[in-house]
Structure formats: structure tokens, C-alpha cells
Amino acid sequence: MNELTRAIKEKALSLGFSACGIAAAQPLHEDREYLKTWLDHGFQGQMQYMERNIEKRADPTKLLEGAASVISLLYPYNPTPYPDGQTYKIAKYASGPDYHRIIKIMLQGLMTFISEFDETALSVASVDAAPVLDKRWAQRAGLGWIGKNTLLINPEVGSFCNIGEIITTLRLDYDTPGTDQCGNCRKCLDACPTHAITEGISMNATQCIAYHTIEVKGDFDESTPKDFKGYIYGCDICQDVCPYNHKILTDHTTAGDYETHNDNFKEIQWDQLSPEDFLKIFHDTPLARTGYQNIQRNIKHQR
């Protein structure tokens, strides 16, 4: 490993990332064809942004001319499960401050560090904003594999992590891609209450609880699942049953490592929540994107 590659990985960990891996910036031909087929099936539903920039999603050099490396970084989030009998549930990643804001700051710090080594190097950062296939790049960078639930699974933090990338013109040392470790396990497929997870590592978003509670705008229709299993934002069912998440879910000592609003959430009188209270409590969380009206819609759907 050359000096710069080692220095970047050490800096990433010092900034708060749990893992850093690097892959060569090359076109993702198979992923491009998979995405096109996925879109042809209409699995994106109302997520029309998935239909844009297909070529950029599949080729980082179309995002940054001269791109040579894709640096993938993992930022774990609070894995504390809700207690049995919790009436309304929120996906674990949304139990703390908006990860976009936090990871952007960390990525900027790493890009500044990189520029100090080579002022001529060009870099762009992304955390869910640019058209980047983040899970695939993390897999190619050796940070895990894409499980049957279509999420990145890392041996250390399971799937409870967010992903950020830096695409750079620097040529660095590349890691060995992660390989599938799911084997014959199909717990996530069997546990999904709406059968959104399909064979062959695919997800029909239009059947997913997370899609309906986050992405769907306006009133629900006849295609909406009848039972959200208590979730009013997102869904963790396919993650909670994953064997690679078992230790993380049962080792409650790790919960102290993450900033979380979980305790506040438990005290909220959701049925009586006003728009002003919603803004005050959730202004810096992922729930702000979905908005008060849609959260209230999701709550009413549970009754």
C-alpha cells in the first residue's frame, strides 16, 4: 500500500468513518443493464429521480473527467431496536441527526486532506446526492457485499451503516472486492411482510413499506400495503432478521456510540403532534424530508 493510500484510510478513520475502501473508477456495465431492467419493470414507482442520469450512475468518469479512483466510506448509525409493543416505529437510521449533513462535513475534511497531498487532484464527494451506485462501489472497494435484501452488509457493522464516496483523479491502491456471504440464507426474503424483496438480489420498491412511508406523496391508493407493521417512517424488518446484524442488535453497549433521538421519540404523543412540534423535534432529522402531512398520513394508516 502506497503512502497516500494508507494516509487517506487513516485520516478517514480519524474523521469518524468506520471503514474506508478504494476501487478503480471504471464503468459498471452489468449494473447499468440491471438498472435499466429494474426501471422497465416500474420498480421505482414515484422515485422518478432514479430514471435520470443512468449513464452517470454507471460510469464515474461521466461525473468527473479523468476519474481514476472511487473512495467508499462507511458511517454506522444507531442500531438500538425498539422495545416490544412500540406503537409507532421509525427506521433506525432516522433516529439521529440527518446523516447527509454529518457525512458531507466528514467528506469535505477528507477531500481537504487529499488536496494537501496533491493540489492538482480533482475530487467530488457524494452522499445520496449525486447519481452514484454507492452500494456497488462499496462492494468493489472491499467493504462488504450486497445482500439479498439489496443492502450493503459489512462484516463488522452489518447493514446498519450509511455510505459516502469521493471520486478522485488520484490513482491509488485498490482493494479486493467483497464477495457474497449470504449463502443459502433467505431470512430477509421470508420476513418481508409485503414480499418486496424478490429473488436474485432485487427489490420492488412499490411493495416496500419504506417506499410508501417515505417516498409516496399524497394519499395512498389500493396498491398500498394494508399493514405497515407499526412503521411510520422507513422499515428495518429485513435488517433485523439478518444474521450479520444479530450481534449488533443484541450488544446494547454499542448504542452509546451514536447520537440518537430514540428516547425522545418514545415520549412523543404522535396522534396529537402539531406541525410546530414536528418542526421543532425533527428539523434536523431525515423525517423532515417526508414532512408533517405525510407522517400524519402514515400514522392514520396504522389505525
ZAKOL-157317 format. One record per residue (C-alpha): x, y, z; residue in one letter. Coordinates in steps of 0.05 Angstrom, whole numbers, padded with zeros to 5 digits, always signed. Example, Ala and Ser with C-alpha at 12.3 -4.5 7.8 and 13.67 -1.06 7.14 Angstrom:
# ZAKOL-157317
+00246-00090+00156A
+00273-00021+00143S
***
This chain:
# ZAKOL-157317
+00000+00000+00000M
+00030+00066-00020N
+00038+00124+00029E
-00020+00165+00003L
-00070+00107+00003T
-00050+00090+00074R
-00055+00162+00096A
-00124+00171+00066I
-00151+00109+00102K
-00121+00131+00168E
-00150+00200+00160K
-00218+00172+00143A
-00219+00132+00208L
-00196+00192+00248S
-00254+00233+00219L
-00304+00183+00246G
-00316+00135+00188F
-00316+00062+00208S
-00285+00036+00144A
-00252+00060+00081C
-00240+00023+00016G
-00219+00042-00054I
-00238+00017-00123A
-00216+00034-00193A
-00263+00084-00227A
-00289+00041-00284Q
-00356+00035-00320P
-00406-00012-00286L
-00435-00045-00348H
-00474-00100-00313E
-00503-00052-00262D
-00525-00005-00318R
-00564-00061-00352E
-00593-00084-00286Y
-00617-00013-00271L
-00649-00007-00339K
-00686-00073-00329T
-00707-00052-00259W
-00735+00013-00286L
-00771-00023-00343D
-00808-00064-00290H
-00831+00001-00258G
-00800-00018-00191F
-00780+00054-00179Q
-00852+00077-00170G
-00855+00152-00156Q
-00779+00157-00149M
-00770+00190-00217Q
-00701+00213-00198Y
-00678+00141-00208M
-00696+00148-00282E
-00647+00205-00292R
-00572+00203-00305N
-00568+00128-00317I
-00502+00134-00354E
-00472+00176-00298K
-00494+00126-00247R
-00458+00071-00284A
-00394+00110-00301D
-00358+00156-00251P
-00316+00186-00307T
-00380+00219-00331K
-00386+00253-00264L
-00313+00273-00260L
-00270+00275-00322E
-00206+00237-00311G
-00233+00200-00250A
-00186+00144-00230A
-00209+00121-00161S
-00273+00116-00121V
-00262+00121-00046I
-00320+00089-00007S
-00332+00104+00066L
-00380+00075+00118L
-00413+00113+00174Y
-00452+00068+00221P
-00516+00090+00254Y
-00554+00075+00318N
-00574+00001+00319P
-00616+00002+00383T
-00681-00035+00370P
-00748-00010+00393Y
-00778-00046+00453P
-00832-00098+00441D
-00900-00066+00437G
-00876+00001+00410Q
-00937+00031+00375T
-00902+00073+00322Y
-00833+00058+00295K
-00781+00095+00255I
-00725+00064+00215A
-00662+00063+00257K
-00621+00107+00210Y
-00671+00163+00222A
-00665+00161+00298S
-00610+00212+00299G
-00590+00276+00262P
-00593+00277+00186D
-00534+00235+00163Y
-00527+00275+00099H
-00504+00336+00137R
-00456+00298+00181I
-00424+00257+00126I
-00417+00316+00080K
-00375+00352+00132I
-00332+00290+00141M
-00323+00280+00066L
-00303+00353+00059Q
-00250+00343+00112G
-00222+00283+00075L
-00221+00320+00008M
-00183+00377+00041T
-00133+00326+00067F
-00126+00296-00003I
-00115+00364-00035S
-00058+00378+00013E
-00021+00318-00017F
-00035+00338-00089D
-00062+00406-00106E
-00074+00385-00178T
-00120+00328-00159A
-00195+00337-00173L
-00246+00305-00127S
-00322+00305-00118V
-00359+00278-00058A
-00428+00246-00054S
-00475+00222+00000V
-00542+00204-00034D
-00539+00269-00075A
-00501+00253-00138A
-00522+00195-00184P
-00475+00144-00154V
-00487+00069-00143L
-00459+00073-00073D
-00472+00001-00051K
-00437-00026-00113R
-00376+00018-00103W
-00372-00001-00030A
-00373-00074-00051Q
-00320-00063-00104R
-00278-00027-00051A
-00279-00088-00006G
-00326-00061+00047L
-00375-00118+00044G
-00425-00148-00004W
-00495-00132-00028I
-00541-00179+00009G
-00607-00209-00014K
-00642-00150+00018N
-00604-00106-00032T
-00566-00072+00024L
-00491-00070+00035L
-00471-00118+00090I
-00405-00105+00125N
-00375-00160+00169P
-00364-00111+00227E
-00426-00065+00226V
-00474-00108+00187G
-00521-00066+00145S
-00531-00011+00196F
-00488+00039+00160C
-00493+00097+00111N
-00446+00104+00052I
-00407+00163+00025G
-00360+00168-00034E
-00304+00210-00060I
-00289+00205-00135I
-00219+00230-00149T
-00169+00235-00206T
-00116+00207-00159L
-00092+00137-00176R
-00090+00098-00111L
-00082+00026-00089D
-00146-00014-00098Y
-00178-00063-00050D
-00204-00133-00066T
-00279-00131-00079P
-00324-00163-00026G
-00356-00230-00043T
-00426-00255-00025D
-00430-00286+00044Q
-00506-00296+00047C
-00502-00367+00021G
-00569-00402+00024N
-00598-00356+00077C
-00664-00325+00057R
-00688-00297+00124K
-00697-00227+00095C
-00740-00252+00037L
-00783-00294+00083D
-00791-00239+00135A
-00811-00183+00087C
-00886-00175+00102P
-00901-00145+00034T
-00857-00191-00008H
-00819-00130-00035A
-00753-00169-00037I
-00751-00213-00098T
-00705-00270-00118E
-00638-00251-00149G
-00620-00192-00103I
-00675-00145-00125S
-00726-00100-00093M
-00794-00079-00119N
-00797-00012-00085A
-00871-00004-00098T
-00885-00060-00049Q
-00836-00036+00004C
-00861-00005+00069I
-00802+00044+00069A
-00821+00067-00001Y
-00894+00080+00018H
-00877+00115+00084T
-00822+00159+00055I
-00826+00167-00020E
-00900+00166-00036V
-00931+00235-00038K
-01004+00249-00025G
-01059+00199-00009D
-01049+00124-00011F
-01086+00081-00061D
-01106+00009-00069E
-01035-00012-00083S
-01012+00009-00013T
-00997-00048+00035P
-01052-00055+00088K
-01004-00064+00146D
-00940-00024+00158F
-00923-00065+00219K
-00921-00003+00262G
-00873+00036+00218Y
-00889+00108+00203I
-00821+00122+00171Y
-00779+00070+00135G
-00774-00003+00155C
-00720-00046+00187D
-00751-00115+00183I
-00703-00144+00131C
-00644-00117+00171Q
-00669-00140+00239D
-00672-00213+00217V
-00604-00213+00183C
-00555-00259+00219P
-00499-00209+00207Y
-00537-00158+00248N
-00553-00204+00306H
-00493-00187+00349K
-00502-00112+00336I
-00575-00115+00356L
-00561-00154+00419T
-00498-00117+00441D
-00532-00055+00471H
-00466-00026+00494T
-00455-00001+00423T
-00515+00045+00428A
-00475+00096+00467G
-00430+00108+00406D
-00485+00143+00367Y
-00524+00207+00376E
-00597+00188+00377T
-00666+00217+00388H
-00695+00149+00407N
-00712+00168+00479D
-00748+00230+00455N
-00786+00190+00403F
-00814+00143+00456K
-00846+00202+00493E
-00879+00234+00433I
-00954+00235+00430Q
-00956+00222+00356W
-01031+00228+00349D
-01030+00297+00380Q
-00967+00323+00346L
-00975+00393+00318S
-00939+00420+00256P
-00899+00466+00302E
-00878+00408+00348D
-00859+00366+00288F
-00814+00420+00261L
-00782+00432+00329K
-00768+00358+00341I
-00750+00334+00272F
-00720+00394+00235H
-00650+00362+00235D
-00672+00290+00221T
-00689+00251+00158P
-00763+00256+00176L
-00762+00330+00156A
-00757+00309+00083R
-00821+00269+00086T
-00857+00324+00123G
-00912+00331+00175Y
-00971+00316+00129Q
-00943+00251+00103N
-00922+00228+00172I
-00993+00241+00197Q
-01019+00202+00137R
-00974+00143+00156N
-00999+00146+00228I
-01072+00145+00206K
-01057+00085+00161H
-01036+00045+00224Q
-01104+00053+00257R
***
